[in-house]
Amino acid sequence: MNNLADRIAQLCCEKYNSFGKTGKPQDTEWTVLAGIVLKDAQESLSVVSLATGTKCLSGTELLDTKQWEIGSRLSDSHAEVLARRAFLRYLYHQLNLRLNDNNSDIFELDANKTICLRNNISLHYYCSQTPCGDCSIFPKIVENCVFGVNASARKRKLHANDDMEVKRAVLQEDYQCDEYDVHRTGAKCVEIDKQDSRLPGINYHLLGPIRTKPGRGDRTLSLSCSDKIAKWNIIGIQGALLSRLIPPVIIDSFCIGGQSPFSLEAMQRGICERFATRRCPVFMQSEQSFVHRKGDNRARPCPSSIIWCAVPERQLEISVDGRKQGATKKKKRGNYLLISKQELFRTFLVTVDKFNRTTASEENHPKKITYYHAKQSSATYQQSWQLLKLQSFRAWPAKPLYLQDFVLV
Ligand SMILES: [Zn+2]
């Protein structure tokens, strides 16, 4: 198998198949599989993080979070988001290898002894289906539709303009065929933005606005996967905390699993064109399909998630409702998922201490700094994010502050 998309998909599916039954769909359940694959200097591929998941806490459930759960319960358990969190564990492990003077697969020191990414590696993101949100909206019969016919003229207009309203008007020109229906997404336009017409046929959805994920009954405060991936594409997938220690980590290609509805145009629009960015990764679809994908005989979403990453210890975790499966409801370290804010924050603080000792840097932190303040002190990252919000993500809903205002347990 030589095709890169097929090799990536096959590796992720094989890794998934190697896990036991715990956390996997049963009977008529389906799930989504997402993962990140590293291509090294020798062009060999290896899976470094993997996750399944379909659920997201509703706004009401999130606001119901108990004091002991702040920083420990995951609000967004879509596979794409969990695979990123697992990837953060992998990044910390690789960074610690480098700080301990061991060989790291992805980090090295440049001439100034600053930690940088090896320049002959690349990162490839796999998802068994098209991400929810804008990327999922496209005509059902693409070939017979004028959708995409004026693609090059439209692209020129998009690139010539940074005004979001103009961009959206240009994007809406995609919808010039009215006898066809569109693939729909459950994600809803954010409340302060214009809303979908929900008229039958091709104009059901608006193109371009950022959207929140559907939850149990009511809206969630979590953005759709298309929006989150778009953010990672612009300011990196590493997040605020790691930005203090490493340069931005950018994904080079996205591979969607076989037998999922897929449109190259919609992927390019959803991740790049509707925002003020010139950076566009490669988008591909594999022929290889995921065994537990949604289908006629798999109609119910699986409530649990499998989370895995390539680290030496405790690689595999199972979660249900954003909590570690089987954990007792107590404010105690052993009850937290290793990909929760609490545990990633702990890993960050330990890594910062080591970073300071090895690089004579002054990334100091007070003993009882809150998660929120640690994130805010990542100045360069916060500047990029504030600018991006002004340009493209003005409507991005902020999570209530108290959910980030915690110190380590
Ligand atoms: Zn999603």
Boltz pocket constraint, residues with backbone or C-beta under 6 A from the ligand:
constraints:
  - pocket:
      binder: B
      contacts: [[A, 78], [A, 80], [A, 131], [A, 132], [A, 224], [A, 225], [A, 226]]
      max_distance: 6.0
